[in-house]
Amino acid sequence: MRTGDALAHHSLTTGQRTNVTASPGGILHLSATLADGAIQHFTRNPPGGPEDWRAGLQEGQHGACAFNEPVSATWGRGLDLIASRHTGGTK
């Protein structure tokens, strides 16, 4: 499993809360707070679809780890669903 998919899988299955914002340029930023308190960040450029998500920074209690990994459409669909619930639509 690719790193981006593993991070998305972990976030979607253990995440306790999420937050989604959109930048003025339309970039979606999704953050998932995980069970251990770490926060995993994902981004998607416009117009984008489920295959365009990227796993980014993971912030934890003891530091952070920077990722720039693609997420496959399989896991990106879950991120799209969460984003649409926060924004009323993903495109």
LUMZA-779261 format. One record per atom (N, C-alpha, C, CB): atom name; x, y, z; residue in one letter; residue number from 1. Coordinates in steps of 0.001 Angstrom, whole numbers, plus 524288, in hexadecimal, padded with zeros to 5 digits. Glycine has a CB too. Layout:
<rs>
 atomo     x     y     z residuo num
    CA     X     Y     Z       A NUM
...
</rs>
This chain:
<rs>
 atomo     x     y     z residuo num
     N 80354 7FB66 80000       M   1
    CA 80000 80000 80000       M   1
     C 80381 804DA 80000       M   1
    CB 7FC37 7FFFE 804D0       M   1
     N 80231 8089A 7FCD4       R   2
    CA 8053D 80D5B 7FC8A       R   2
     C 804AE 81078 80196       R   2
    CB 8038F 810A3 7F7D6       R   2
     N 80876 813D7 8029E       T   3
    CA 80870 816FC 80762       T   3
     C 8039A 81A6C 807B9       T   3
    CB 80D54 81A5A 807A6       T   3
     N 8023B 81D1C 80382       G   4
    CA 7FDA1 8207A 8038C       G   4
     C 7F8AA 81D7A 804B1       G   4
    CB 7FD1C 82342 7FE64       G   4
     N 7F836 818C4 80274       D   5
    CA 7F3A5 8157C 8037B       D   5
     C 7F390 813AF 8092D       D   5
    CB 7F39B 810B9 7FFCC       D   5
     N 7F811 8123D 80B3B       A   6
    CA 7F859 81087 810AD       A   6
     C 7F6C5 814ED 81461       A   6
    CB 7FDE1 80E9E 811FB       A   6
     N 7F88B 819B5 81348       L   7
    CA 7F725 81E2A 81691       L   7
     C 7F157 81F69 8162C       L   7
    CB 7FA5D 822F4 8150A       L   7
     N 7EF2C 81F21 8116B       A   8
    CA 7E991 8201F 810B7       A   8
     C 7E65D 81BDB 81369       A   8
    CB 7E82B 82067 80AD1       A   8
     N 7E7E9 816F6 812BB       H   9
    CA 7E52F 8129B 81539       H   9
     C 7E51C 8135E 81B23       H   9
    CB 7E7CC 80D59 813CD       H   9
     N 7E992 8147F 81D68       H  10
    CA 7E9F0 81539 82312       H  10
     C 7E688 819D6 824D0       H  10
    CB 7EFB2 8161E 824B9       H  10
     N 7E69E 81E0D 821E3       S  11
    CA 7E37E 822A8 82343       S  11
     C 7DDA8 8219B 822E1       S  11
    CB 7E4EB 82737 81FC0       S  11
     N 7DC14 81ED4 81ECA       L  12
    CA 7D686 81DB9 81E0D       L  12
     C 7D472 819B6 821EA       L  12
    CB 7D592 81BD5 81890       L  12
     N 7D7BA 81635 823BB       T  13
    CA 7D5DD 8121D 8273F       T  13
     C 7D68C 8136E 82D04       T  13
    CB 7D8A5 80D1D 82611       T  13
     N 7DA43 816C6 82E59       T  14
    CA 7DB1E 8180B 833DD       T  14
     C 7DA43 81DC8 83525       T  14
    CB 7E08C 81687 83568       T  14
     N 7D955 820F1 83128       G  15
    CA 7D887 82684 83218       G  15
     C 7D3C1 82781 8357E       G  15
    CB 7D7F8 82967 82CF1       G  15
     N 7D44E 82B3E 83915       Q  16
    CA 7D010 82C68 83CAD       Q  16
     C 7CD25 8315F 83B38       Q  16
    CB 7D224 82CDF 84224       Q  16
     N 7CFC5 834EA 8389B       R  17
    CA 7CD2B 8399E 836A2       R  17
     C 7D04E 83BB7 83208       R  17
    CB 7CC9D 83DDE 83B03       R  17
     N 7CD9D 83EAC 82ECB       T  18
    CA 7D011 840D6 82A20       T  18
     C 7CEBB 84697 829A6       T  18
    CB 7CE53 83DDA 82531       T  18
     N 7D1E8 8493D 826A8       N  19
    CA 7D100 84EB0 82559       N  19
     C 7D288 84F67 81FA2       N  19
    CB 7D42A 85278 82909       N  19
     N 7CF6A 85255 81CD1       V  20
    CA 7D086 85354 8174F       V  20
     C 7D01A 8592A 8165B       V  20
    CB 7CCBA 8503B 813AA       V  20
     N 7D3FF 85B47 813BD       T  21
    CA 7D3DE 860C1 81219       T  21
     C 7D56E 860FF 80C5C       T  21
    CB 7D795 86439 8158D       T  21
     N 7D3E5 86535 809D9       A  22
    CA 7D56D 8662A 8046C       A  22
     C 7D84F 86B55 8042E       A  22
    CB 7D097 86630 800B3       A  22
     N 7DCB5 86B62 80182       S  23
    CA 7DFA3 87039 800D5       S  23
     C 7DCF2 87382 7FCA6       S  23
    CB 7E570 86F18 7FF54       S  23
     N 7DE42 87889 7FC4C       P  24
    CA 7DBE7 87BCD 7F838       P  24
     C 7DCA4 87996 7F2BA       P  24
    CB 7DE30 8813C 7F874       P  24
     N 7E0D1 876BB 7F1C9       G  25
    CA 7E1C5 8745E 7ECAC       G  25
     C 7DED6 86F4F 7EBD6       G  25
    CB 7E774 87368 7EBFA       G  25
     N 7DBE3 86D93 7EFBE       G  26
    CA 7D8C9 868D9 7EF38       G  26
     C 7DB67 863E0 7F111       G  26
    CB 7D74D 86833 7E9C7       G  26
     N 7E01A 86436 7F338       I  27
    CA 7E2B3 85F8F 7F545       I  27
     C 7DFE5 85DD6 7FA3B       I  27
    CB 7E89D 860A1 7F65E       I  27
     N 7DE64 858D7 7FA64       L  28
    CA 7DBE7 856B4 7FF14       L  28
     C 7E017 854C5 802CC       L  28
    CB 7D810 8523B 7FDAD       L  28
     N 7DF6A 85608 807C3       H  29
    CA 7E2D9 85445 80BF3       H  29
     C 7DF7E 85130 80FC0       H  29
    CB 7E5B0 858FC 80EBB       H  29
     N 7E0B1 84C34 8107C       L  30
    CA 7DDCD 848E1 81416       L  30
     C 7E196 8471E 8184F       L  30
    CB 7DB43 84416 81136       L  30
     N 7DFFF 847AC 81D31       S  31
    CA 7E32E 845B3 8217D       S  31
     C 7DFE9 841EB 824A7       S  31
    CB 7E544 84A38 824F9       S  31
     N 7E24E 83D9A 82636       A  32
    CA 7DFB8 83994 8294C       A  32
     C 7E2AF 838EE 82E65       A  32
    CB 7DF67 83451 82644       A  32
     N 7DFE4 83974 832BD       T  33
    CA 7E23B 83876 837D6       T  33
     C 7E1B8 832AA 838FA       T  33
    CB 7DF98 83BD2 83C37       T  33
     N 7E627 83029 839E7       L  34
    CA 7E652 82A86 83AA9       L  34
     C 7E594 82923 8406E       L  34
    CB 7EB83 8284D 838A2       L  34
     N 7E4D2 82438 84188       A  35
    CA 7E3BD 82267 846D7       A  35
     C 7E80B 823E0 84AB8       A  35
    CB 7E305 81C8A 846D4       A  35
     N 7ECE8 82411 848F0       D  36
    CA 7F13B 82564 84C75       D  36
     C 7F21A 82B42 84CE7       D  36
    CB 7F637 822CD 84A9A       D  36
     N 7EEC3 82E60 84A68       G  37
    CA 7EF33 83414 84AA8       G  37
     C 7F249 83674 84634       G  37
    CB 7F1A8 835A1 84FAE       G  37
     N 7F4E3 8333F 84316       A  38
    CA 7F7C1 83541 83E8F       A  38
     C 7F3DF 83765 83A90       A  38
    CB 7FB3D 830E9 83C11       A  38
     N 7F5B0 83AF6 8375A       I  39
    CA 7F26C 83D33 83343       I  39
     C 7F500 83C2E 82E00       I  39
    CB 7F18E 84327 83425       I  39
     N 7F210 8399B 82A92       Q  40
    CA 7F3E0 83874 82543       Q  40
     C 7F146 83C41 82180       Q  40
    CB 7F2A9 832AA 823B2       Q  40
     N 7F464 83EC8 81E3F       H  41
    CA 7F273 84298 81A7A       H  41
     C 7F284 84058 814F1       H  41
    CB 7F5BA 8479E 81AB6       H  41
     N 7EE82 841D0 811F1       F  42
    CA 7EE0C 8405C 80C6F       F  42
     C 7EC9D 8453F 80959       F  42
    CB 7E9DF 83BEE 80B9F       F  42
     N 7EE36 84573 80464       T  43
    CA 7ECBA 849CC 800F6       T  43
     C 7EAF5 847AE 7FBAF       T  43
    CB 7F159 84DAB 8003F       T  43
     N 7E7BB 84AD1 7F917       R  44
    CA 7E609 84982 7F3C2       R  44
     C 7E577 84E93 7F0BA       R  44
    CB 7E0C2 84659 7F3C4       R  44
     N 7E82D 84EDD 7EC51       N  45
    CA 7E7DE 85378 7E8ED       N  45
     C 7E2D9 8535D 7E5B6       N  45
    CB 7ECAB 853C0 7E549       N  45
     N 7E0E5 85800 7E43C       P  46
    CA 7DC35 8582A 7E0EB       P  46
     C 7DDAE 856E7 7DB46       P  46
    CB 7D984 85D9E 7E13C       P  46
     N 7DA23 85513 7D7FA       P  47
    CA 7D4DB 85394 7D985       P  47
     C 7D4EB 84E58 7DC48       P  47
    CB 7D13B 8535D 7D4C4       P  47
     N 7D8A9 84B17 7DB58       G  48
    CA 7D9C8 8464A 7DE31       G  48
     C 7D562 8427F 7DF0E       G  48
    CB 7DBCE 847A1 7E321       G  48
     N 7D6ED 83DA3 7DF82       G  49
    CA 7D363 8395F 7E0B6       G  49
     C 7D5DB 835F0 7E4DA       G  49
    CB 7D210 8362D 7DBC5       G  49
     N 7D3A9 8316A 7E5E2       P  50
    CA 7D5A9 82E1C 7EA16       P  50
     C 7DB51 82C52 7E949       P  50
    CB 7D23A 8296A 7EAA6       P  50
     N 7DD09 82C2B 7E474       E  51
    CA 7E273 82A86 7E366       E  51
     C 7E66B 82EED 7E40E       E  51
    CB 7E2D8 8285D 7DDEB       E  51
     N 7E49F 83394 7E57C       D  52
    CA 7E81C 8381E 7E5CE       D  52
     C 7E993 839BA 7EB5C       D  52
    CB 7E59D 83CA5 7E322       D  52
     N 7E7F7 836B2 7EF42       W  53
    CA 7E96D 837E8 7F4A8       W  53
     C 7EF1F 8368B 7F58C       W  53
    CB 7E5EB 834F0 7F890       W  53
     N 7F19D 8398A 7F90F       R  54
    CA 7F6FF 83882 7FAA6       R  54
     C 7F739 8389F 80092       R  54
    CB 7FADE 83C8F 7F83A       R  54
     N 7F9F3 834CF 802CC       A  55
    CA 7FADF 834B6 8086E       A  55
     C 7FF64 83869 80992       A  55
    CB 7FC13 82F04 80A70       A  55
     N 7FEA1 83BC2 80D61       G  56
    CA 802A5 83F93 80EC6       G  56
     C 8047C 83ED6 8145F       G  56
    CB 80097 8451D 80E08       G  56
     N 8054D 84321 816F3       L  57
    CA 80785 84345 81C35       L  57
     C 8045B 84008 82011       L  57
    CB 807DF 848DE 81E1D       L  57
     N 80722 83D33 82373       Q  58
    CA 804AF 83AA5 827E2       Q  58
     C 80722 83CEE 82CCC       Q  58
    CB 80559 8348A 827A6       Q  58
     N 803DB 83F7A 82FE8       E  59
    CA 805A7 841ED 834BE       E  59
     C 8045C 83E64 83953       E  59
    CB 80327 84763 8357C       E  59
     N 80837 83D59 83C8D       G  60
    CA 80767 83A0C 8411E       G  60
     C 80955 83CAB 84607       G  60
    CB 80A19 834D8 8406C       G  60
     N 80870 83A24 84A4C       Q  61
    CA 809F6 83C27 84F63       Q  61
     C 80FDC 83CED 84FD5       Q  61
    CB 80817 8387F 853A3       Q  61
     N 812D4 839A8 84D2A       H  62
    CA 81880 839D3 84DA3       H  62
     C 81B3C 83BF3 848D1       H  62
    CB 81A84 8347F 84EC8       H  62
     N 81856 83E69 8454C       G  63
    CA 81ABB 8409B 840A5       G  63
     C 81736 84005 83BEB       G  63
    CB 81FF3 83E0A 83F9E       G  63
     N 8197E 840E5 83777       A  64
    CA 8167C 840B1 83299       A  64
     C 8199C 83DB9 82E7E       A  64
    CB 8151E 8464B 830A1       A  64
     N 816C1 83BB6 82AB6       C  65
    CA 81929 83904 8264E       C  65
     C 816A1 83B1C 82158       C  65
    CB 81885 832E8 826BF       C  65
     N 819D4 83CF3 81DC1       A  66
    CA 817CB 83F32 818E3       A  66
     C 81785 83AFE 814AD       A  66
    CB 81B3F 843D4 81707       A  66
     N 812E5 83A93 81255       F  67
    CA 81207 8370B 80DF0       F  67
     C 81039 83A51 80949       F  67
    CB 80DEB 832B0 80F56       F  67
     N 810FA 83851 804B9       N  68
    CA 80EBC 83A78 7FFEE       N  68
     C 80D9E 835C7 7FC74       N  68
    CB 81288 83E99 7FD29       N  68
     N 809C1 832AF 7FE30       E  69
    CA 808B4 82DA6 7FBC2       E  69
     C 80350 82D92 7F93B       E  69
    CB 80925 82947 7FFC8       E  69
     N 802D8 82B5F 7F48F       P  70
    CA 7FDB5 82AF1 7F215       P  70
     C 7FA3D 826FE 7F4E4       P  70
    CB 7FE4D 82967 7EC5A       P  70
     N 7F52B 827FF 7F49D       V  71
    CA 7F137 8246D 7F6AD       V  71
     C 7EE2D 8225E 7F1FC       V  71
    CB 7ED79 82738 7FACA       V  71
     N 7ED67 81D47 7F1B5       S  72
    CA 7EA93 81B0F 7ED43       S  72
     C 7E4CD 81C80 7ED90       S  72
    CB 7EB3C 8150F 7ED18       S  72
     N 7E225 81BF5 7E925       A  73
    CA 7DC8D 81D31 7E8E4       A  73
     C 7D971 819E6 7ECC0       A  73
    CB 7DA78 81C56 7E357       A  73
     N 7DB31 81530 7EDD3       T  74
    CA 7D86B 811C4 7F180       T  74
     C 7D7D5 81467 7F6CD       T  74
    CB 7DB50 80C86 7F21E       T  74
     N 7DC0D 8167C 7F8E6       W  75
    CA 7DBDB 81921 7FDFA       W  75
     C 7DA53 81ECE 7FD5B       W  75
    CB 7E11D 818BF 800C1       W  75
     N 7DB5A 82115 7F8DD       G  76
    CA 7D9D5 82682 7F7D7       G  76
     C 7D3F0 82749 7F7E8       G  76
    CB 7DBFB 82841 7F2A2       G  76
     N 7D10B 82336 7F679       R  77
    CA 7CB4E 823A2 7F6AC       R  77
     C 7C96A 82495 7FC42       R  77
    CB 7C8BD 81EA3 7F475       R  77
     N 7CBE2 82211 80005       G  78
    CA 7CA84 82300 80582       G  78
     C 7CBC3 8288D 8072A       G  78
    CB 7CD60 81F2B 8090A       G  78
     N 7D03B 82A8B 80566       L  79
    CA 7D1A4 82FF8 8069D       L  79
     C 7CDD5 833BA 80400       L  79
    CB 7D74D 83129 804D7       L  79
     N 7CC48 83286 7FF23       D  80
    CA 7C860 835B8 7FC68       D  80
     C 7C33C 835E4 7FF6C       D  80
    CB 7C76E 83397 7F6E0       D  80
     N 7C198 8316A 8016D       L  81
    CA 7BCB2 83129 8045A       L  81
     C 7BCEC 834A4 8092F       L  81
    CB 7BB7E 82B81 805F1       L  81
     N 7C128 8344D 80C0C       I  82
    CA 7C1C7 837A1 810A9       I  82
     C 7C1E5 83D5E 80F15       I  82
    CB 7C6CF 83631 813A8       I  82
     N 7C4DF 83EA3 80AFB       A  83
    CA 7C53D 84416 80942       A  83
     C 7BFE5 84624 8079D       A  83
    CB 7C924 8449A 804B7       A  83
     N 7BCD1 842E6 804ED       S  84
    CA 7B7B5 844BF 8031D       S  84
     C 7B409 845B8 807B7       S  84
    CB 7B543 840C5 7FF52       S  84
     N 7B48B 842DA 80BD0       R  85
    CA 7B14D 843B3 81071       R  85
     C 7B2A7 848D8 81327       R  85
    CB 7B1F1 83F27 81443       R  85
     N 7B77A 84A79 812C1       H  86
    CA 7B920 84F5F 81535       H  86
     C 7B806 8541A 811B1       H  86
    CB 7BEF5 84F23 81689       H  86
     N 7B866 85348 80C9A       T  87
    CA 7B815 857CB 80901       T  87
     C 7B327 857EE 805CB       T  87
    CB 7BCA9 857C9 80564       T  87
     N 7B00A 853D8 805F2       G  88
    CA 7AB5A 853A6 802B2       G  88
     C 7AC6E 851DE 7FD2C       G  88
    CB 7A8CE 858E4 8028F       G  88
     N 7B12C 85070 7FBF8       G  89
    CA 7B2C9 84E97 7F6CE       G  89
     C 7B8A0 84EC2 7F67E       G  89
    CB 7B054 851DF 7F262       G  89
     N 7BAF0 84BAB 7F30C       T  90
    CA 7C09A 84B77 7F2B9       T  90
     C 7C2C8 84DCE 7EDB6       T  90
    CB 7C260 845F5 7F335       T  90
     N 7BF80 84F5A 7EA1C       K  91
    CA 7C194 85196 7E54B       K  91
     C 7BF5B 856F6 7E476       K  91
    CB 7C061 84E18 7E099       K  91
</rs>
